[in-house]
Amino acid sequence: MGIISLEQTNRLYWLGRYSERVYTTIRLYAKCYDDMLDDIGENYADFCRMLEIPNIYRDKEDFNQRYGFDDADPNSILSNLIRAYDNAIVLREEIGSETLSYIQLAIYAINKAKISRAPLLELQNVEDNILAFWGIADDFIESETTRNIIKMGKRIERIDLYARLKIGAKELKSELHRMHTRLLRSGMPYRESCLERLTDAIEHMDEAHVIDYGGIVQSVESLVLI
Amino acid sequence: MKDKVIPEDFIFASSGYMPECEGVSPVRGVYSHISGIDLVKGKDGEWYILEDNLRVPSGASYPMIARDLCRRSSPKTFRDNLLEDNRNYAQLLRKTMDYVNVEGHTVILTPGRYNAAYFEHSYLAEKTGAHLVNGNELLVENDMLYYVDYKGKKERVGAVYRRISDEYLDPMHFNPESVIGIPHVFDVYRKGKLALLNAIGNGIADDKEIYYFVPKMVKYYLGEEPVLSNAPTYLPFYETDMAYVLAHFDNLVLKDVAEAGGYGVVFGSSMTKAQKADFIALLKREPRRFIAQEVIDFQDLEIQDNGIVVERKADLRAFVLMADEPYVWKSGLTRFSRNPDSFIVNSSQGGGFKDTWVLSR
């Protein structure tokens, strides 16, 4: 039909953001989980600080379980995956049953991880399903606008996370270019002032030798008018 | 009514009668675009019609899914048996929607994801290429219905396959508390600038009381006996029928005409003495509220219950789509009861469904 309502746009955008959040935080969580096997400090506290989420965890075991799999913890990986699913399930006709099915499979896999004694093995399946979701979305979704909105959400989330994690200039620049292309192609309304600030903070950070990560997060969060 | 085939007070007193629809003709004169006819096969080998669903019959997506899964899991079965392919329902539905579309987009209107049939709404939207919408995504302006896109651009809508009940469709004309409908959509519809599938007011035609008169209608319009029989039905409103119902109470099933989905159905044989006395008192007080039917001992079908093959009561919902001509979908929804002692097959009460074969000979 080729037309998308504001509500659908919002859902496509957040589907992109939450699926990316799940993918990236699983990778971080896996690293943190692995470090803590060797008792290298209380890494989960740093993890929470980096992502600016409240450290509500009693100890590392509590973190491993609740951050990964507690649906009552709004910052957990499971909660973010459920939000991705909540958006995807009402977009079936837009993204297709096959695309949607990979988010459903990711939910299935994370629930297996929750009760597994080796959760990282199952979380690999979650990651694989998210990657398959991206792949089939690219291949299967006919509407270019739909694809662009999801991918724009993904790129915005990635810049947001990279800035919070204080990842270097090279990666941020690359993500900015990819996001900018999607933003223009999607036709979504955005704040030019935010884009300018974002570009300035990322493109010129080498010269200043100081990266304004807080400014990047603020600009990227306010960029799109939804 | 004029020829006294159906007493007019049965029409006007029906809970499905909507005075707002008086004088309104739907686009191309089609009222029931999608009809769901519930059938059972008795142990005598005869098929009986249990009821007609002419408002928002659901369930067509499940046979499509069941066929896909069955073909994957048992390819040999499908190589060895000549079966009609039932996966063309979406094309038939699209043709039905396009036939009445009034120069605009086609949308499927859903009450939202928490509706029990939401999967079907979204699946049919995907398969027909229609757009799945909530009421708040549509807007009436200058006697036209529009879909508003994310840039604020308005696109005209010409056909709405609505999956919400009449009373919730338009808060300005029907239930004012509805938040899932579209204000003023009824105005667009009655001016012929929009097709609604199915038409508003069809509740009068699939009323359980009117069911009693359907064989008479068939005979009146076609001059022939119906090919399929109704389950023998009695209206306690008529004195002779009331006498029969009271005399054969234990052999009958009684249905509240205002209920649907398997609710409001009681079997005379399953009542205690006190319940029976209370029910008969209610029946005498409100004879119009109920119909009574002979209990048809319909055939059991084999199903798998936790991996064990058992027999359960089953019925068949046949789907008839009306575009330029009526088309009977060569499939249907076969529903079965979970409970070995139950005749209730509705999914809302735990019933399951099976793939439905129409042999191609």
Interface residues (C-beta under 8 A of the other chain):
Chain A: M1 I3 I4 S5 L6 E7 Q8 T9 I89 V90 R92 E93 G96 S97 G187 M188 P189
Chain B: H105 T106 I108 G112 R113 S122 Y123 A125 E126 G129 A130 H131 L132 V133 N134 N136 E137 Y147 V148 D149 Y150 K151 K153 E155
